Amino acid sequence: MNSSLHSFRTIRPCECHPIRDLKYSATGENILIVAGNAQAKVVDRDAHEIMECPKGDQYIVDMSSTKGHTAMLNCGSWHPKKREEFMTCSNDGTVRLWDINQPKKHKNVIKPKSIQGRRSIPTSCAYSRDGRWVAAACQDGSVQIWDHEKMFVNVAMKNMKAHVNGTDTSCVCFSYDNLQFATRGGDDTLKLWDVRNLSKSVHVKENLSNLFPMTDCFFSPDDKLIVTGISATKDHKKGKLAFFDRITFDSHFEVEFDSSVVRCFWHPRLNQIVCGCSDGSIKIYYDDTKSQRGPKLSLAKTKPKMKQVEMMVGQNIITPHALPMFRTSKPMSTHKQEERHRKDPLKSHRPDLPVSGHGEGGRVGAHGSTLSQYVVKQLVLRKTDERDKDPRGAILRHAKEAESDPFWVAPAYQATQPKPIFQKNVESDEDTEDNMEPLWKKRRV
């Protein structure tokens, strides 16, 4: 990325589902993508897909028997020590641990329970900085923590009334010393908790509007401040990024935005704060002396200049007294030049026009474009001859004329032709009677 701040690649990993969470791994080589579907994805830094979590069977009641989530995902987190392990939570009431080396099935399943022992939907999850604790904030207002080194059957620590029941706790974040953690509730509160005593919160800050189920909260790299985003409301039309002292929980500093602050993060190594707002803008805050790399490298890179293409323009030489064959045509507009090319059959690749008349160039006339059509039409148009109907009758109609006035055959054989003598057919009565009898009654001779 250079000073223009344009992305070098754009992808749509989960089709039309909204992206709910993005997390870099501890080494920074992989990115966890949690979208509105039931399948999380892992891509590398160049946006090439490494793993896609499988989808479970939604008709199975026991969620531990399925190989993946069956409902929309809410949050995800990487293990701080193991670079191949990550965690996701979903509306199916489970928190699942995954391993990149085993992409076909989850590694472990955690099922949070409510006070009545029923299924509770986790809205956010997080690892502790040392990877020992796994925390999940649920929709019933509870915060539950499990020991990563043990079986995820029983809860190690829990507070069932951490926030108001029915609200979405948008974030859970551990401090760098692993002794405290903060939660950003959907009841417009920010609370600080001690891992050693989870029965009561250490500090509470109220009236911090939270209109989004993904609003973040985090600790500063020196563990002295707690930062969270505040949504813009009708009364307060501007959003804020609020800084609170960890010990006294007093307001330390505020930064105003034109829209709500939803996602925010303070990078411990780069020492820069990244804020994502509800209007789609991203703002990065850094210090010239204390911050390192990150956007400072992008601002140092200048935008590449456009490559200039050299073109040779042909000179138009006017020769009014030259012969027509050597005279150059006058320059004309593109429209007139296209019209002239349109009239030229060779340049415009005009198809052959219909042939009128007898035809030329091996093409038959307008009556038919092929020889077969021409022959068929000639057969149809030809006049019918009566001789084709009855040839014997056509010959016998000239018998009387040939007998009265012989001209062709009789005069040629008149001198040598003998006189014809025909036998008279005289039949007797007996023969006539015999012939009338059937064949089986005739006498044998």
C-alpha positions in Angstrom: 0.0 0.0 0.0 1.2 3.5 -0.8 0.2 7.0 0.1 -3.0 6.7 -1.9 -4.2 4.2 0.8 -5.8 1.9 -1.7 -6.0 -1.8 -1.0 -3.9 -4.1 -3.1 -6.5 -6.9 -3.2 -10.2 -7.2 -2.6 -11.9 -10.5 -1.9 -15.4 -11.8 -1.0 -14.6 -14.8 1.1 -18.2 -15.6 2.4 -20.3 -14.5 -0.6 -23.0 -12.1 0.5 -22.7 -12.7 4.3 -21.6 -9.8 6.4 -18.2 -10.0 8.0 -18.6 -9.9 11.8 -15.0 -10.4 13.0 -11.4 -10.4 11.6 -8.4 -11.5 13.7 -4.7 -11.8 12.9 -2.9 -14.8 14.4 -0.2 -14.3 17.0 2.5 -14.6 14.3 0.6 -12.4 11.8 0.8 -14.9 9.0 -2.9 -16.0 9.0 -6.3 -14.1 9.2 -9.4 -15.5 10.8 -12.6 -14.5 9.0 -15.9 -14.8 10.9 -18.9 -14.0 8.8 -22.7 -14.3 9.2 -22.7 -17.9 8.0 -21.9 -21.0 10.0 -18.4 -21.6 8.4 -15.3 -19.6 9.5 -12.4 -19.3 7.1 -8.6 -18.9 7.5 -6.6 -17.1 4.8 -3.0 -16.1 4.6 -1.7 -12.6 4.3 -2.1 -12.7 0.5 -5.8 -13.7 0.9 -5.3 -17.2 -0.3 -7.6 -19.7 1.5 -5.9 -22.1 3.9 -8.9 -23.7 5.7 -12.7 -23.5 5.8 -14.5 -24.9 8.8 -17.1 -27.6 8.0 -20.8 -27.1 8.6 -22.6 -29.3 11.1 -25.8 -31.2 10.8 -28.6 -28.9 12.0 -31.0 -31.9 12.6 -28.8 -33.3 15.4 -29.9 -32.2 18.9 -26.6 -32.8 20.6 -24.3 -30.1 19.3 -21.2 -32.1 20.5 -22.0 -34.8 17.9 -21.8 -32.4 15.0 -18.5 -31.7 13.2 -19.1 -27.9 13.0 -21.4 -25.0 13.8 -25.0 -25.1 12.5 -26.0 -21.4 13.0 -24.6 -17.9 12.4 -21.2 -17.1 13.9 -20.7 -14.2 16.3 -17.1 -14.0 17.2 -13.7 -15.6 16.9 -10.2 -15.5 18.5 -6.7 -16.9 18.0 -4.7 -18.7 20.7 -1.9 -16.4 21.8 0.7 -19.2 22.1 -0.4 -21.9 19.6 -0.4 -20.5 16.2 -2.6 -23.3 14.7 -5.4 -23.1 17.2 -8.4 -20.7 17.1 -11.9 -20.4 18.6 -15.3 -19.5 17.3 -18.8 -19.0 19.0 -22.1 -19.3 17.3 -25.9 -18.9 17.7 -26.2 -22.7 18.0 -25.1 -22.3 21.7 -21.5 -23.7 21.4 -18.0 -22.4 21.5 -15.7 -24.6 19.3 -11.9 -24.9 19.3 -10.3 -25.6 15.9 -6.9 -26.8 14.6 -5.7 -25.8 11.2 -4.0 -29.2 10.8 -7.4 -30.9 11.3 -9.8 -29.0 9.1 -12.6 -31.6 8.9 -13.8 -31.5 12.5 -13.5 -29.3 15.6 -11.0 -30.0 18.3 -13.2 -29.3 21.3 -16.8 -28.2 22.0 -17.9 -25.9 24.9 -21.6 -25.7 25.7 -22.4 -22.7 28.0 -25.5 -23.1 30.2 -27.8 -20.6 31.8 -29.0 -20.5 35.4 -31.8 -23.0 34.6 -29.3 -25.3 32.9 -30.6 -24.6 29.4 -28.6 -23.7 26.4 -27.2 -20.2 26.3 -26.0 -18.4 23.2 -22.4 -17.0 23.4 -22.0 -13.5 21.7 -18.3 -13.0 22.2 -15.3 -15.1 23.2 -11.6 -14.6 24.0 -8.4 -16.2 25.2 -6.4 -14.9 28.1 -2.9 -13.5 27.2 -1.2 -16.6 28.4 -3.7 -18.9 26.8 -4.8 -20.6 30.0 -8.4 -19.2 30.3 -11.2 -19.3 27.7 -13.9 -16.8 28.4 -17.3 -16.4 26.8 -20.0 -13.8 27.3 -23.6 -15.1 26.7 -26.9 -13.6 25.7 -28.4 -14.2 29.1 -25.9 -11.7 30.6 -23.5 -14.2 32.0 -19.7 -14.4 31.7 -18.3 -17.9 31.9 -14.6 -19.0 32.0 -13.1 -22.4 31.4 -9.6 -23.8 32.1 -7.9 -24.6 28.8 -5.7 -27.2 30.4 -8.7 -29.3 31.6 -11.8 -30.8 30.2 -14.4 -28.3 29.1 -17.2 -30.0 31.1 -17.4 -27.8 34.2 -17.0 -24.1 34.3 -13.9 -22.8 36.2 -15.4 -19.4 37.0 -18.7 -17.7 36.2 -20.9 -14.7 36.9 -24.5 -15.3 35.8 -25.6 -11.7 36.3 -22.6 -9.8 34.8 -24.9 -7.9 32.4 -28.6 -7.4 31.7 -30.4 -10.6 30.5 -31.3 -10.4 26.8 -28.5 -8.1 25.7 -25.6 -8.9 23.5 -22.2 -8.5 25.2 -20.1 -7.3 22.3 -16.6 -7.9 23.6 -14.5 -9.7 26.2 -10.8 -8.6 26.5 -8.1 -9.7 29.0 -5.4 -7.4 30.4 -1.7 -8.1 29.6 -1.1 -9.2 33.2 -3.9 -11.8 32.9 -5.4 -10.6 36.3 -8.3 -8.6 35.0 -10.6 -8.5 32.0 -13.1 -6.0 30.6 -16.5 -6.6 29.1 -18.5 -4.3 26.8 -22.2 -4.9 27.4 -25.2 -4.3 25.2 -26.8 -2.6 28.3 -24.6 0.5 27.6 -22.0 -0.4 30.3 -18.3 -1.1 30.5 -17.2 -3.3 33.4 -13.9 -4.4 34.7 -13.5 -7.8 36.4 -10.9 -9.5 38.5 -10.2 -13.2 37.6 -9.5 -14.0 41.3 -12.9 -12.8 42.4 -15.6 -12.9 39.7 -18.6 -12.5 42.1 -18.5 -8.7 41.7 -17.1 -6.2 39.2 -14.2 -4.0 40.1 -15.5 -0.9 38.2 -18.5 -0.1 36.2 -19.0 2.7 33.7 -22.6 3.4 32.6 -24.4 5.4 29.9 -22.0 4.4 27.2 -24.3 3.9 24.2 -23.7 0.7 22.3 -25.9 0.1 19.3 -23.8 -2.5 17.6 -23.2 -6.2 18.7 -19.5 -5.9 17.7 -18.4 -2.8 19.6 -14.8 -3.4 21.0 -13.0 -2.6 24.2 -9.3 -3.2 24.9 -6.4 -2.4 27.2 -3.5 -0.1 26.4 -0.1 -1.9 25.9 1.1 -0.6 29.3 -2.1 -1.8 31.0 -2.9 1.7 32.4 -5.9 2.6 30.2 -9.1 0.9 29.0 -10.5 2.1 25.6 -13.9 1.5 24.1 -16.1 2.9 21.3 -19.3 4.8 21.9 -22.1 4.9 19.4 -23.8 8.0 18.1 -27.4 8.6 19.2 -30.1 11.2 18.5 -29.1 13.1 21.6 -25.3 12.8 20.9 -24.9 12.9 17.1 -21.2 12.2 17.3 -19.5 9.0 18.3 -16.6 8.8 20.6 -13.5 6.8 21.4 -13.2 7.0 25.2 -10.1 6.3 27.3 -10.6 5.4 31.0 -8.0 5.0 33.8 -7.7 1.3 34.8 -7.3 2.0 38.5 -9.8 4.8 39.1 -12.0 4.3 36.0 -12.1 8.0 35.5 -12.4 9.4 32.0 -8.9 10.2 30.8 -9.5 11.4 27.2 -12.1 11.3 24.4 -11.9 11.5 20.6 -15.0 12.6 18.7 -16.1 11.0 15.4 -18.8 12.0 12.9 -20.3 8.5 13.2 -20.4 5.6 15.7 -17.1 3.9 16.6 -17.6 0.1 16.3 -14.3 -1.7 15.9 -11.1 -0.5 17.5 -7.7 -1.9 18.3 -4.4 -0.8 19.9 -1.5 -2.6 18.4 1.1 -3.2 21.1 4.2 -3.3 18.8 3.3 -0.7 16.3 1.8 1.5 19.0 -1.1 2.7 16.8 -4.8 2.8 17.3 -7.1 1.6 14.4 -10.8 2.6 14.5 -13.6 1.4 12.2 -16.7 3.6 12.1 -20.3 2.9 11.1 -20.0 5.1 8.0 -17.5 2.7 6.5 -14.4 4.8 7.2 -11.2 3.6 8.9 -9.1 6.0 11.0 -5.6 5.3 12.3 -3.9 7.3 15.1 -0.2 7.2 15.5 2.7 9.1 17.1 5.6 10.4 15.0 8.2 9.3 17.5 6.7 6.4 19.4 4.9 4.6 16.6 6.7 2.2 14.3 6.0 1.0 10.8 2.4 0.3 9.8 0.8 3.3 8.0 4.0 5.3 8.4 5.5 3.0 5.7 2.6 3.6 3.4 2.7 7.3 3.8 6.4 7.2 2.9 5.7 5.5 -0.4 4.7 7.9 -3.1 2.0 7.1 -5.6 3.4 5.7 -8.8 3.3 8.1 -11.7 1.3 7.3 -14.8 3.4 6.0 -17.7 3.5 8.4 -20.6 3.1 6.8 -24.0 5.1 8.4 -26.8 3.1 8.8 -30.0 4.3 9.9 -33.5 1.8 12.1 -35.3 1.8 11.8 -39.1 2.5 15.1 -40.9 -0.1 16.2 -43.4 1.7 17.5 -46.5 -0.4 19.7 -48.8 0.4 19.3 -52.5 -2.3 21.1 -54.6 -0.5 20.7 -58.0 0.3 17.0 -57.7 -1.2 14.3 -59.8 -4.4 12.7 -58.4 -2.5 9.4 -57.8 0.1 11.2 -55.6 -2.2 13.7 -54.0 -3.0 13.1 -50.3 -6.6 13.3 -49.2 -7.7 16.2 -47.0 -8.0 15.6 -43.3 -11.6 14.9 -42.3 -13.5 14.2 -39.1 -13.8 10.6 -37.8 -17.6 10.6 -38.6 -17.0 11.5 -42.3 -14.2 9.0 -42.6 -16.4 6.2 -41.2 -19.2 7.2 -43.7 -16.7 6.9 -46.6 -15.4 3.6 -45.4 -19.0 2.4 -45.1 -19.6 3.0 -48.8 -16.5 1.1 -49.7 -17.5 -2.6 -49.9 -14.0 -3.9 -49.2 -13.3 -1.8 -46.1 -16.8 -2.2 -44.6 -16.9 -6.0 -45.4 -20.3 -5.6 -46.9 -22.2 -8.9 -47.7 -23.1 -9.7 -51.3 -26.3 -7.9 -52.5 -29.2 -10.0 -54.0 -28.7 -10.8 -57.7 -31.2 -9.3 -60.1 -31.6 -10.7 -63.6 -30.1 -13.8 -65.0 -27.2 -13.9 -62.5 -23.4 -13.5 -62.7 -20.2 -14.7 -61.1 -21.5 -18.2 -60.6 -24.6 -16.9 -58.8 -28.1 -17.7 -60.1 -30.7 -14.9 -60.5 -33.1 -13.5 -58.0 -35.5 -16.5 -58.5 -33.2 -18.7 -56.4 -29.8 -18.3 -54.8 -28.9 -22.0 -55.3 -29.1 -24.3 -58.3 -31.6 -26.7 -56.7 -34.0 -23.9 -56.0 -33.7 -22.8 -59.6 -34.4 -26.3 -61.0 -37.4 -26.8 -58.7 -38.9 -23.5 -59.8 -38.4 -24.3 -63.5 -40.1 -27.6 -63.0 -43.1 -25.9 -61.4 -43.4 -23.2 -64.0 -43.1 -25.6 -67.0 -46.4 -26.1 -69.0 -48.0 -29.5 -68.7 -48.0 -31.8 -71.8 -51.0 -34.0 -72.5 -48.7 -36.7 -73.8 -47.3 -37.2 -70.4 -50.8 -38.2 -69.2 -51.8 -40.8 -71.9 -49.1 -41.7 -74.5 -51.4 -44.2 -76.3 -54.2 -41.8 -76.8 -51.7 -39.1 -78.0 -50.6 -41.5 -80.8 -54.0 -42.8 -81.8 -55.4 -39.3 -82.2 -53.3 -39.0 -85.4 -54.5 -42.5 -86.8 -57.3 -41.2 -88.9 -55.1 -38.4 -90.4 -52.3 -40.9 -91.2 -54.7 -43.3 -92.9 -56.3 -40.6 -95.1 -53.1 -38.8 -96.0 -50.1 -41.0 -95.4 -47.0 -39.0 -95.5 -44.2 -40.3 -93.3 -44.3 -44.1 -93.1 -46.6 -45.6 -95.8 -45.0 -43.9 -98.9 -41.6 -45.1 -98.0 -42.7 -48.8 -98.1 -45.3 -48.5 -100.9 -43.2 -50.2 -103.6 -41.9 -53.1 -101.5 -44.6 -53.5 -98.9 -46.7 -56.7 -99.5 -50.4 -56.7 -99.3 -51.5 -57.6 -95.9 -53.9 -60.5 -95.5 -55.7 -60.8 -92.2 -57.3 -64.0 -90.9 -61.0 -63.9 -90.5 -62.0 -65.1 -87.0 -65.1 -67.4 -87.5 -66.2 -69.0 -84.3 -68.7 -71.9 -84.3 -71.6 -72.3 -81.9 -70.0 -75.3 -80.3 -66.8 -73.5 -79.6 -68.7 -70.7 -78.3 -70.7 -72.9 -75.9 -67.5 -74.8 -74.9 -65.7 -71.6 -74.2 -68.6 -70.4 -72.0 -68.3 -73.5 -69.8 -66.0 -73.4 -66.8 -62.6 -74.9 -67.1 -63.3 -77.8 -64.8 -66.3 -78.9 -66.9 -64.4 -79.0 -70.2 -63.5 -82.4 -71.7 -60.0 -83.4 -72.0 -58.8 -84.1 -75.5 
